[in-house]
Amino acid sequence: MSIVGTADVFAYGLKTAVDTSYTKVTLLMYTALLAAWGYTRLYVFPSNVINSIYTGINMVDPKYASPMIWSYFLGLLYVLLFLHIYWYALFLVAGYAFLKTGVTQDLQHKVGGEVKARKRGASGRKAKTGTANGSKDGTDSESSDREGASLKQA
């Protein structure tokens, strides 16, 4: 079961690399993440872990745990498998967005409703830092004006 955690190494490496100006390292970590996640969580997890539990439910001694309890456990593992598929699809969406726009986006962290982004130039170096709307500090002037006005009213 510990083999499933190997994809986490590349996930954290990618989280680190996306905040740097090294595009090649980011793409290497992204490719390694897709390969490791696909193999360990989309192939090994269902074929070895879920399959062995599914085929072994009837072999469990009922005085230790009923097959009904194992069935609930198996259902939760299927939910986890669905989440692995969903997260893999999110990785593919983020990769497609990078290919299409040249902007690395961390879809998890949003600032003021905007996605933090870094535009990469032809050299692979960061050309612009800020949010997708171009502000340097992560806020746009209209929303901060509205927030200031609402604070004055309160």
N, CA and C atoms as an extended XYZ file, in Angstrom:
462
Properties=species:S:1:pos:R:3:atomname:S:1:resname:S:1:resid:I:1 pbc="F F F"
N         0.819       -1.188        0.000 N   MET     1
C         0.000        0.000        0.000 CA  MET     1
C         0.870        1.261        0.000 C   MET     1
N         2.098        1.151        0.469 N   SER     2
C         2.960        2.332        0.514 CA  SER     2
C         3.398        2.777       -0.872 C   SER     2
N         3.276        1.920       -1.868 N   ILE     3
C         3.653        2.309       -3.226 CA  ILE     3
C         2.752        3.426       -3.756 C   ILE     3
N         1.534        3.515       -3.250 N   VAL     4
C         0.602        4.550       -3.691 CA  VAL     4
C         1.131        5.943       -3.318 C   VAL     4
N         1.903        6.030       -2.240 N   GLY     5
C         2.437        7.304       -1.793 CA  GLY     5
C         3.583        7.847       -2.629 C   GLY     5
N         4.107        7.068       -3.557 N   THR     6
C         5.225        7.551       -4.374 CA  THR     6
C         4.818        8.726       -5.255 C   THR     6
N         3.577        8.796       -5.643 N   ALA     7
C         3.123        9.922       -6.468 CA  ALA     7
C         3.158       11.232       -5.684 C   ALA     7
N         3.077       11.147       -4.360 N   ASP     8
C         3.123       12.358       -3.533 CA  ASP     8
C         4.472       13.064       -3.638 C   ASP     8
N         5.543       12.308       -3.835 N   VAL     9
C         6.867       12.911       -3.985 CA  VAL     9
C         6.862       13.859       -5.172 C   VAL     9
N         6.311       13.411       -6.284 N   PHE    10
C         6.280       14.236       -7.484 CA  PHE    10
C         5.251       15.360       -7.362 C   PHE    10
N         4.177       15.120       -6.617 N   ALA    11
C         3.175       16.170       -6.420 CA  ALA    11
C         3.772       17.342       -5.645 C   ALA    11
N         4.506       17.051       -4.583 N   TYR    12
C         5.125       18.127       -3.811 CA  TYR    12
C         6.279       18.765       -4.575 C   TYR    12
N         6.990       17.958       -5.365 N   GLY    13
C         8.035       18.525       -6.218 CA  GLY    13
C         7.452       19.479       -7.245 C   GLY    13
N         6.297       19.125       -7.792 N   LEU    14
C         5.629       19.994       -8.760 CA  LEU    14
C         5.123       21.266       -8.093 C   LEU    14
N         4.569       21.152       -6.888 N   LYS    15
C         4.119       22.348       -6.170 CA  LYS    15
C         5.279       23.308       -5.934 C   LYS    15
N         6.449       22.766       -5.690 N   THR    16
C         7.628       23.601       -5.479 CA  THR    16
C         8.126       24.179       -6.797 C   THR    16
N         8.196       23.355       -7.831 N   ALA    17
C         8.762       23.787       -9.110 CA  ALA    17
C         7.887       24.807       -9.820 C   ALA    17
N         6.586       24.765       -9.619 N   VAL    18
C         5.690       25.683      -10.315 CA  VAL    18
C         5.899       27.121       -9.844 C   VAL    18
N         6.447       27.310       -8.660 N   ASP    19
C         6.705       28.648       -8.140 CA  ASP    19
C         8.091       29.167       -8.505 C   ASP    19
N         8.820       28.449       -9.336 N   THR    20
C        10.137       28.892       -9.768 CA  THR    20
C        10.085       29.316      -11.227 C   THR    20
N        11.217       29.742      -11.729 N   SER    21
C        11.283       30.159      -13.132 CA  SER    21
C        11.802       29.041      -14.034 C   SER    21
N        11.944       27.838      -13.511 N   TYR    22
C        12.497       26.724      -14.272 CA  TYR    22
C        11.384       25.905      -14.913 C   TYR    22
N        11.081       26.221      -16.147 N   THR    23
C         9.988       25.552      -16.855 CA  THR    23
C        10.290       24.079      -17.097 C   THR    23
N        11.526       23.761      -17.426 N   LYS    24
C        11.882       22.363      -17.718 CA  LYS    24
C        11.717       21.487      -16.481 C   LYS    24
N        12.092       21.989      -15.321 N   VAL    25
C        11.921       21.225      -14.081 CA  VAL    25
C        10.432       21.042      -13.788 C   VAL    25
N         9.654       22.092      -14.011 N   THR    26
C         8.208       22.004      -13.799 CA  THR    26
C         7.593       20.958      -14.714 C   THR    26
N         7.967       20.965      -15.982 N   LEU    27
C         7.425       19.982      -16.928 CA  LEU    27
C         7.896       18.571      -16.601 C   LEU    27
N         9.140       18.429      -16.132 N   LEU    28
C         9.641       17.118      -15.726 CA  LEU    28
C         8.847       16.583      -14.532 C   LEU    28
N         8.615       17.430      -13.541 N   MET    29
C         7.833       17.011      -12.371 CA  MET    29
C         6.389       16.694      -12.753 C   MET    29
N         5.832       17.477      -13.675 N   TYR    30
C         4.459       17.243      -14.129 CA  TYR    30
C         4.353       15.892      -14.839 C   TYR    30
N         5.299       15.607      -15.711 N   THR    31
C         5.294       14.332      -16.433 CA  THR    31
C         5.486       13.164      -15.470 C   THR    31
N         6.416       13.311      -14.522 N   ALA    32
C         6.645       12.252      -13.536 CA  ALA    32
C         5.407       12.047      -12.675 C   ALA    32
N         4.727       13.136      -12.311 N   LEU    33
C         3.503       13.018      -11.521 CA  LEU    33
C         2.428       12.262      -12.290 C   LEU    33
N         2.236       12.610      -13.555 N   LEU    34
C         1.223       11.909      -14.346 CA  LEU    34
C         1.528       10.416      -14.449 C   LEU    34
N         2.798       10.078      -14.677 N   ALA    35
C         3.177        8.669      -14.801 CA  ALA    35
C         3.008        7.928      -13.473 C   ALA    35
N         3.525        8.512      -12.392 N   ALA    36
C         3.447        7.844      -11.088 CA  ALA    36
C         2.009        7.741      -10.602 C   ALA    36
N         1.239        8.812      -10.765 N   TRP    37
C        -0.160        8.797      -10.326 CA  TRP    37
C        -0.958        7.776      -11.138 C   TRP    37
N        -0.755        7.789      -12.445 N   GLY    38
C        -1.481        6.858      -13.298 CA  GLY    38
C        -1.171        5.409      -12.967 C   GLY    38
N         0.104        5.116      -12.731 N   TYR    39
C         0.475        3.726      -12.446 CA  TYR    39
C         0.036        3.304      -11.054 C   TYR    39
N         0.381        4.108      -10.032 N   THR    40
C         0.126        3.648       -8.665 CA  THR    40
C        -1.322        3.787       -8.241 C   THR    40
N        -1.955        4.896       -8.600 N   ARG    41
C        -3.307        5.136       -8.082 CA  ARG    41
C        -4.420        4.741       -9.035 C   ARG    41
N        -4.112        4.642      -10.315 N   LEU    42
C        -5.160        4.245      -11.258 CA  LEU    42
C        -4.997        2.807      -11.753 C   LEU    42
N        -3.826        2.210      -11.520 N   TYR    43
C        -3.631        0.818      -11.923 CA  TYR    43
C        -3.395       -0.092      -10.714 C   TYR    43
N        -2.362        0.186       -9.918 N   VAL    44
C        -2.013       -0.691       -8.801 CA  VAL    44
C        -3.108       -0.692       -7.736 C   VAL    44
N        -3.604        0.482       -7.365 N   PHE    45
C        -4.623        0.560       -6.312 CA  PHE    45
C        -5.866       -0.259       -6.643 C   PHE    45
N        -6.489       -0.094       -7.831 N   PRO    46
C        -7.682       -0.920       -8.088 CA  PRO    46
C        -7.361       -2.390       -8.351 C   PRO    46
N        -6.256       -2.655       -9.063 N   SER    47
C        -5.991       -4.046       -9.435 CA  SER    47
C        -5.447       -4.877       -8.283 C   SER    47
N        -4.679       -4.286       -7.394 N   ASN    48
C        -4.119       -5.068       -6.288 CA  ASN    48
C        -4.903       -4.895       -4.995 C   ASN    48
N        -5.118       -3.672       -4.571 N   VAL    49
C        -5.738       -3.436       -3.264 CA  VAL    49
C        -7.231       -3.747       -3.306 C   VAL    49
N        -7.950       -3.062       -4.172 N   ILE    50
C        -9.406       -3.253       -4.210 CA  ILE    50
C        -9.760       -4.667       -4.645 C   ILE    50
N        -9.070       -5.200       -5.628 N   ASN    51
C        -9.369       -6.545       -6.113 CA  ASN    51
C        -9.114       -7.600       -5.040 C   ASN    51
N        -8.040       -7.472       -4.278 N   SER    52
C        -7.763       -8.473       -3.243 CA  SER    52
C        -8.803       -8.417       -2.123 C   SER    52
N        -9.274       -7.240       -1.791 N   ILE    53
C       -10.329       -7.131       -0.768 CA  ILE    53
C       -11.644       -7.678       -1.318 C   ILE    53
N       -11.947       -7.348       -2.570 N   TYR    54
C       -13.195       -7.809       -3.184 CA  TYR    54
C       -13.257       -9.333       -3.242 C   TYR    54
N       -12.141       -9.953       -3.633 N   THR    55
C       -12.146      -11.417       -3.733 CA  THR    55
C       -12.015      -12.094       -2.376 C   THR    55
N       -11.505      -11.382       -1.355 N   GLY    56
C       -11.302      -12.000       -0.053 CA  GLY    56
C       -12.370      -11.719        0.976 C   GLY    56
N       -13.430      -11.017        0.604 N   ILE    57
C       -14.476      -10.683        1.582 CA  ILE    57
C       -15.100      -11.938        2.179 C   ILE    57
N       -15.338      -12.937        1.368 N   ASN    58
C       -16.005      -14.147        1.855 CA  ASN    58
C       -15.082      -15.025        2.692 C   ASN    58
N       -13.784      -14.775        2.669 N   MET    59
C       -12.843      -15.571        3.450 CA  MET    59
C       -12.628      -15.027        4.858 C   MET    59
N       -13.203      -13.875        5.175 N   VAL    60
C       -13.046      -13.278        6.499 CA  VAL    60
C       -13.884      -14.059        7.499 C   VAL    60
N       -13.278      -14.374        8.633 N   ASP    61
C       -13.993      -15.083        9.690 CA  ASP    61
C       -15.053      -14.150       10.275 C   ASP    61
N       -16.336      -14.523       10.239 N   PRO    62
C       -17.409      -13.628       10.700 CA  PRO    62
C       -17.312      -13.208       12.159 C   PRO    62
N       -16.577      -13.951       12.991 N   LYS    63
C       -16.480      -13.539       14.390 CA  LYS    63
C       -15.531      -12.344       14.561 C   LYS    63
N       -14.698      -12.041       13.582 N   TYR    64
C       -13.817      -10.875       13.640 CA  TYR    64
C       -14.444       -9.654       12.968 C   TYR    64
N       -15.018       -9.855       11.834 N   ALA    65
C       -15.679       -8.761       11.118 CA  ALA    65
C       -16.643       -9.378       10.113 C   ALA    65
N       -17.844       -8.833       10.062 N   SER    66
C       -18.834       -9.380        9.140 CA  SER    66
C       -18.526       -8.938        7.719 C   SER    66
N       -18.941       -9.730        6.756 N   PRO    67
C       -18.748       -9.325        5.358 CA  PRO    67
C       -19.438       -8.004        5.029 C   PRO    67
N       -20.490       -7.671        5.780 N   MET    68
C       -21.183       -6.403        5.554 CA  MET    68
C       -20.263       -5.217        5.867 C   MET    68
N       -19.492       -5.307        6.958 N   ILE    69
C       -18.553       -4.240        7.311 CA  ILE    69
C       -17.476       -4.111        6.238 C   ILE    69
N       -16.980       -5.234        5.757 N   TRP    70
C       -15.976       -5.191        4.687 CA  TRP    70
C       -16.562       -4.609        3.409 C   TRP    70
N       -17.844       -4.828        3.184 N   SER    71
C       -18.494       -4.251        2.003 CA  SER    71
C       -18.532       -2.728        2.094 C   SER    71
N       -18.795       -2.197        3.294 N   TYR    72
C       -18.756       -0.741        3.473 CA  TYR    72
C       -17.341       -0.205        3.236 C   TYR    72
N       -16.357       -0.912        3.756 N   PHE    73
C       -14.971       -0.526        3.569 CA  PHE    73
C       -14.618       -0.534        2.084 C   PHE    73
N       -15.076       -1.547        1.381 N   LEU    74
C       -14.827       -1.633       -0.061 CA  LEU    74
C       -15.498       -0.480       -0.793 C   LEU    74
N       -16.696       -0.106       -0.370 N   GLY    75
C       -17.372        1.032       -0.974 CA  GLY    75
C       -16.594        2.325       -0.803 C   GLY    75
N       -16.010        2.514        0.380 N   LEU    76
C       -15.190        3.703        0.617 CA  LEU    76
C       -13.931        3.697       -0.253 C   LEU    76
N       -13.372        2.525       -0.492 N   LEU    77
C       -12.213        2.436       -1.384 CA  LEU    77
C       -12.591        2.803       -2.817 C   LEU    77
N       -13.796        2.441       -3.223 N   TYR    78
C       -14.260        2.835       -4.559 CA  TYR    78
C       -14.458        4.350       -4.641 C   TYR    78
N       -14.916        4.969       -3.558 N   VAL    79
C       -15.026        6.432       -3.525 CA  VAL    79
C       -13.632        7.054       -3.674 C   VAL    79
N       -12.648        6.490       -2.974 N   LEU    80
C       -11.282        6.984       -3.084 CA  LEU    80
C       -10.751        6.814       -4.503 C   LEU    80
N       -11.075        5.703       -5.146 N   LEU    81
C       -10.667        5.499       -6.538 CA  LEU    81
C       -11.292        6.554       -7.447 C   LEU    81
N       -12.568        6.859       -7.224 N   PHE    82
C       -13.216        7.905       -8.012 CA  PHE    82
C       -12.506        9.248       -7.813 C   PHE    82
N       -12.114        9.555       -6.583 N   LEU    83
C       -11.388       10.798       -6.319 CA  LEU    83
C       -10.032       10.812       -7.015 C   LEU    83
N        -9.350        9.660       -7.058 N   HIS    84
C        -8.077        9.590       -7.780 CA  HIS    84
C        -8.281        9.900       -9.260 C   HIS    84
N        -9.344        9.392       -9.837 N   ILE    85
C        -9.642        9.663      -11.250 CA  ILE    85
C        -9.960       11.141      -11.442 C   ILE    85
N       -10.727       11.721      -10.535 N   TYR    86
C       -11.079       13.146      -10.613 CA  TYR    86
C        -9.835       14.025      -10.526 C   TYR    86
N        -8.942       13.722       -9.563 N   TRP    87
C        -7.726       14.521       -9.401 CA  TRP    87
C        -6.819       14.391      -10.622 C   TRP    87
N        -6.746       13.191      -11.197 N   TYR    88
C        -5.934       12.994      -12.405 CA  TYR    88
C        -6.486       13.845      -13.546 C   TYR    88
N        -7.808       13.914      -13.638 N   ALA    89
C        -8.424       14.770      -14.660 CA  ALA    89
C        -8.087       16.237      -14.414 C   ALA    89
N        -8.048       16.664      -13.151 N   LEU    90
C        -7.643       18.040      -12.839 CA  LEU    90
C        -6.203       18.302      -13.245 C   LEU    90
N        -5.325       17.322      -13.068 N   PHE    91
C        -3.941       17.469      -13.517 CA  PHE    91
C        -3.898       17.675      -15.024 C   PHE    91
N        -4.688       16.903      -15.744 N   LEU    92
C        -4.712       17.031      -17.203 CA  LEU    92
C        -5.263       18.384      -17.632 C   LEU    92
N        -6.269       18.891      -16.928 N   VAL    93
C        -6.829       20.221      -17.229 CA  VAL    93
C        -5.776       21.301      -17.005 C   VAL    93
N        -5.033       21.199      -15.902 N   ALA    94
C        -3.990       22.189      -15.618 CA  ALA    94
C        -2.893       22.129      -16.677 C   ALA    94
N        -2.528       20.932      -17.125 N   GLY    95
C        -1.523       20.798      -18.184 CA  GLY    95
C        -2.012       21.364      -19.503 C   GLY    95
N        -3.274       21.127      -19.807 N   TYR    96
C        -3.848       21.685      -21.038 CA  TYR    96
C        -3.883       23.208      -20.982 C   TYR    96
N        -4.221       23.750      -19.816 N   ALA    97
C        -4.244       25.206      -19.662 CA  ALA    97
C        -2.855       25.796      -19.844 C   ALA    97
N        -1.836       25.093      -19.366 N   PHE    98
C        -0.465       25.571      -19.552 CA  PHE    98
C        -0.070       25.531      -21.023 C   PHE    98
N        -0.410       24.450      -21.714 N   LEU    99
C        -0.068       24.346      -23.138 CA  LEU    99
C        -0.772       25.415      -23.965 C   LEU    99
N        -2.006       25.696      -23.593 N   LYS   100
C        -2.790       26.647      -24.370 CA  LYS   100
C        -2.403       28.099      -24.098 C   LYS   100
N        -2.124       28.447      -22.835 N   THR   101
C        -1.894       29.846      -22.482 CA  THR   101
C        -0.452       30.165      -22.129 C   THR   101
N         0.340       29.165      -21.768 N   GLY   102
C         1.700       29.422      -21.320 CA  GLY   102
C         1.758       29.957      -19.906 C   GLY   102
N         0.652       29.854      -19.161 N   VAL   103
C         0.562       30.357      -17.800 CA  VAL   103
C         0.473       29.173      -16.860 C   VAL   103
N         1.372       29.135      -15.859 N   THR   104
C         1.255       28.090      -14.841 CA  THR   104
C         0.273       28.570      -13.793 C   THR   104
N        -0.680       27.728      -13.472 N   GLN   105
C        -1.723       28.096      -12.525 CA  GLN   105
C        -1.800       27.052      -11.430 C   GLN   105
N        -1.883       27.517      -10.195 N   ASP   106
C        -2.193       26.647       -9.083 CA  ASP   106
C        -3.690       26.791       -8.868 C   ASP   106
N        -4.463       25.845       -9.351 N   LEU   107
C        -5.913       25.942       -9.308 CA  LEU   107
C        -6.458       25.829       -7.896 C   LEU   107
N        -5.614       25.465       -6.950 N   GLN   108
C        -6.055       25.277       -5.573 CA  GLN   108
C        -6.126       26.597       -4.819 C   GLN   108
N        -5.192       27.501       -5.077 N   HIS   109
C        -5.130       28.754       -4.323 CA  HIS   109
C        -5.659       29.901       -5.162 C   HIS   109
N        -6.739       30.498       -4.708 N   LYS   110
C        -7.312       31.644       -5.397 CA  LYS   110
C        -7.198       32.858       -4.492 C   LYS   110
N        -6.890       33.990       -5.098 N   VAL   111
C        -6.769       35.238       -4.356 CA  VAL   111
C        -7.782       36.198       -4.938 C   VAL   111
N        -8.743       36.619       -4.146 N   GLY   112
C        -9.741       37.576       -4.611 CA  GLY   112
C       -10.548       37.066       -5.795 C   GLY   112
N       -10.777       35.768       -5.864 N   GLY   113
C       -11.555       35.206       -6.961 CA  GLY   113
C       -10.747       34.971       -8.226 C   GLY   113
N        -9.515       35.397       -8.247 N   GLU   114
C        -8.668       35.221       -9.418 CA  GLU   114
C        -7.641       34.131       -9.124 C   GLU   114
N        -7.231       33.423      -10.152 N   VAL   115
C        -6.235       32.370       -9.996 CA  VAL   115
C        -4.855       33.001      -10.093 C   VAL   115
N        -3.980       32.672       -9.128 N   LYS   116
C        -2.607       33.155       -9.213 CA  LYS   116
C        -1.965       32.546      -10.452 C   LYS   116
N        -1.230       33.348      -11.184 N   ALA   117
C        -0.643       32.850      -12.420 CA  ALA   117
C         0.715       33.476      -12.643 C   ALA   117
N         1.523       32.782      -13.413 N   ARG   118
C         2.818       33.291      -13.839 CA  ARG   118
C         2.939       33.076      -15.327 C   ARG   118
N         3.123       34.145      -16.035 N   LYS   119
C         3.294       34.073      -17.481 CA  LYS   119
C         4.758       33.782      -17.758 C   LYS   119
N         5.025       32.819      -18.583 N   ARG   120
C         6.401       32.458      -18.913 CA  ARG   120
C         6.721       32.987      -20.300 C   ARG   120
N         7.878       33.586      -20.400 N   GLY   121
C         8.332       34.100      -21.681 CA  GLY   121
C         8.910       32.987      -22.533 C   GLY   121
N         9.421       33.332      -23.691 N   ALA   122
C         9.984       32.344      -24.600 CA  ALA   122
C        11.202       31.662      -23.987 C   ALA   122
N        11.929       32.358      -23.106 N   SER   123
C        13.124       31.774      -22.500 CA  SER   123
C        12.785       30.832      -21.354 C   SER   123
N        11.518       30.773      -20.931 N   GLY   124
C        11.127       29.928      -19.820 CA  GLY   124
C        11.224       30.647      -18.494 C   GLY   124
N        11.690       31.898      -18.497 N   ARG   125
C        11.777       32.693      -17.280 CA  ARG   125
C        10.439       33.367      -17.019 C   ARG   125
N        10.197       33.716      -15.773 N   LYS   126
C         8.965       34.415      -15.442 CA  LYS   126
C         8.968       35.785      -16.091 C   LYS   126
N         7.923       36.086      -16.839 N   ALA   127
C         7.817       37.383      -17.481 CA  ALA   127
C         6.930       38.317      -16.675 C   ALA   127
N         5.931       37.763      -16.013 N   LYS   128
C         5.001       38.589      -15.259 CA  LYS   128
C         4.567       37.802      -14.028 C   LYS   128
N         4.575       38.441      -12.889 N   THR   129
C         4.132       37.787      -11.670 CA  THR   129
C         2.910       38.520      -11.154 C   THR   129
N         1.984       37.779      -10.644 N   GLY   130
C         0.765       38.375      -10.113 CA  GLY   130
C        -0.392       37.445      -10.343 C   GLY   130
N        -1.549       38.006      -10.545 N   THR   131
C        -2.729       37.194      -10.792 CA  THR   131
C        -3.070       37.242      -12.263 C   THR   131
N        -4.085       36.495      -12.628 N   ALA   132
C        -4.478       36.436      -14.028 CA  ALA   132
C        -4.983       37.784      -14.530 C   ALA   132
N        -5.406       38.680      -13.618 N   ASN   133
C        -5.867       39.988      -14.064 CA  ASN   133
C        -4.728       41.000      -14.142 C   ASN   133
N        -3.498       40.582      -13.803 N   GLY   134
C        -2.336       41.418      -14.002 CA  GLY   134
C        -1.913       42.243      -12.817 C   GLY   134
N        -2.634       42.187      -11.690 N   SER   135
C        -2.241       43.005      -10.555 CA  SER   135
C        -1.040       42.375       -9.859 C   SER   135
N        -0.202       43.194       -9.285 N   LYS   136
C         1.009       42.705       -8.642 CA  LYS   136
C         0.755       42.108       -7.270 C   LYS   136
N        -0.188       42.677       -6.516 N   ASP   137
C        -0.393       42.245       -5.138 CA  ASP   137
C        -1.533       41.252       -4.972 C   ASP   137
N        -2.146       40.813       -6.041 N   GLY   138
C        -3.215       39.824       -5.949 CA  GLY   138
C        -4.587       40.433       -5.771 C   GLY   138
N        -4.702       41.763       -5.823 N   THR   139
C        -6.009       42.401       -5.711 CA  THR   139
C        -6.194       43.312       -6.897 C   THR   139
N        -7.419       43.494       -7.298 N   ASP   140
C        -7.650       44.517       -8.312 CA  ASP   140
C        -8.210       45.742       -7.609 C   ASP   140
N        -8.021       46.891       -8.213 N   SER   141
C        -8.350       48.143       -7.525 CA  SER   141
C        -9.846       48.294       -7.295 C   SER   141
N       -10.676       47.750       -8.204 N   GLU   142
C       -12.121       47.888       -8.029 CA  GLU   142
C       -12.608       47.129       -6.811 C   GLU   142
N       -12.129       45.903       -6.623 N   SER   143
C       -12.610       45.118       -5.483 CA  SER   143
C       -12.110       45.708       -4.176 C   SER   143
N       -10.872       46.242       -4.154 N   SER   144
C       -10.402       46.829       -2.906 CA  SER   144
C       -11.134       48.138       -2.610 C   SER   144
N       -11.559       48.904       -3.647 N   ASP   145
C       -12.366       50.099       -3.427 CA  ASP   145
C       -13.726       49.727       -2.831 C   ASP   145
N       -14.332       48.647       -3.375 N   ARG   146
C       -15.620       48.206       -2.862 CA  ARG   146
C       -15.501       47.720       -1.430 C   ARG   146
N       -14.415       47.004       -1.103 N   GLU   147
C       -14.229       46.523        0.257 CA  GLU   147
C       -14.040       47.699        1.207 C   GLU   147
N       -13.282       48.710        0.770 N   GLY   148
C       -13.071       49.892        1.610 CA  GLY   148
C       -14.364       50.636        1.866 C   GLY   148
N       -15.216       50.752        0.839 N   ALA   149
C       -16.491       51.424        0.998 CA  ALA   149
C       -17.407       50.659        1.937 C   ALA   149
N       -17.404       49.327        1.856 N   SER   150
C       -18.259       48.533        2.731 CA  SER   150
C       -17.774       48.599        4.175 C   SER   150
N       -16.465       48.718        4.382 N   LEU   151
C       -15.957       48.842        5.735 CA  LEU   151
C       -16.323       50.191        6.341 C   LEU   151
N       -16.333       51.248        5.524 N   LYS   152
C       -16.696       52.574        6.018 CA  LYS   152
C       -18.163       52.617        6.433 C   LYS   152
N       -19.020       51.880        5.695 N   GLN   153
C       -20.440       51.866        6.019 CA  GLN   153
C       -20.711       51.121        7.314 C   GLN   153
N       -19.895       50.120        7.623 N   ALA   154
C       -20.106       49.310        8.830 CA  ALA   154
C       -19.583       50.007       10.046 C   ALA   154
